[in-house]
Amino acid sequence: MEFASWVGRMQAPEHYVMAIRSLQQCASTEVAKYFAFEADGSFTSDTVLIVASK
């Protein structure tokens, strides 16, 4: 996820954006590696698509 566009879509107030960035920077090495945090705050996330049919 590109961080700036993500927080923009979520309409996150600036203090939330700052809190998210702080949490990213304080994350353990394992967490940072899993989410592949980038310098600008961008990250990866697991996704799943479930389609139900009759």
C-alpha positions, 0 to 999 in steps of 0.5 A, a space after each residue: 500500500 502506498 502510504 500517502 494515498 492509503 491514509 488519504 482514502 481513509 481520511 485519517 487525521 494528521 495525528 493518526 497518521 503520525 501515530 501510525 508512522 510512530 508504530 511502524 518505526 517502533 515495530 520489531 524487526 520481524 513485524 517490519 520485515 513481514 509488512 515490508 515497511 518502506 521509508 515513506 510508510 508504504 507497506 504490504 498486506 495480506 489479502 484474500 478474495 472469497 467468492 461464493 456461488 451456488 
